[in-house]
């Protein structure tokens, strides 16, 4: 498991709080908006994907590689599974290298401008270290922002593949953030990292050399904060241009085009059972309370709590953190759980 002691500086704690507030504000902006009003354009999405590839140290070898399918296949990937991570790598880089989906078999050093940034984990230790990291990601109770950043730092040290490491690492960061809130899978933090690439590798070198997570955590949290500001500005601009009210607080379930891909659930489904709807809603809004679920579903708080208790006892739903400051984690993608829920009300 990962030792996270000392990972959060005072500045990092403030950044986590700032981004959390901005997420709440973004939800308010989107509450009264129609999904087609705030959809991310193909250009915006491609900018994120291009920046991710551009951060890869083998970027010149990745001409023609597309990350779109890997992101569209997000519901297939399990963030705690090394098999999923290897499958994502295989799917993305099969046309580039015969080693796609396989861990590197030789030693590796990370260089920038012919200067060694750091040596990576020995090839023989890659499978064990990566599985340990992914197990921590799936089980740790740290805030998702912190978890995403620590994952990136540890992943950068491991460098499991011979090519395409940054692209897959950024995909996994996006999946971790998506578990916090579905809006965040397309958060373009990669462009912010690329803009300060030299500083990024300086922080990585110091972090690994001094065995200090905090310097890397603070740097990447700052870039995530900047990316969130850009997302907020884009949403506000779009809503203003559409001349739609942006401060409506209607009691409806948000349906955003940012999240409109197949396999996602954004509204009450009449053909779902109550428990299926609870899982769908909490997968989309992990910060929601039982009272909020009660309001949306039109049933009592007590009824919601009974359903949640049953889902928790079955291992299908987990509470992470405190009752007031925590969030819900749907243990498996909803489409894998529906068969288990048949007959529930």
Secondary structure, DSSP 8 states (H G I E B T S, - for coil): ----TT---HHHHHHHHHHHHHHHHHHHHHHTS-GGGS---HHHHHHHHHHHHHTSTTGGG-TT---HHHHHTGGG--TT-HHHHHHHHHHHHTTT-TTTTS---S--EEEETTEEEEE---GGGHHHHHHHHHHHHHH--S-HHHHHHHHHHHHHHH--SSS-HHHHHHHHHHHHHHHH-GGGGG--HHHHHHHTHHHHHHHHHHHHHTT-HHHHHHHHHHHHHHHHHHHHHHHHHHHHHTT--S----SS----GGG-STT---S--TTS-HHHHHHHHHHH-TT--HHHHHHHHTS-HHHHHHHHHHHHHTTSEEEES-TTT-EEEESS-HHHHHHHHTT--
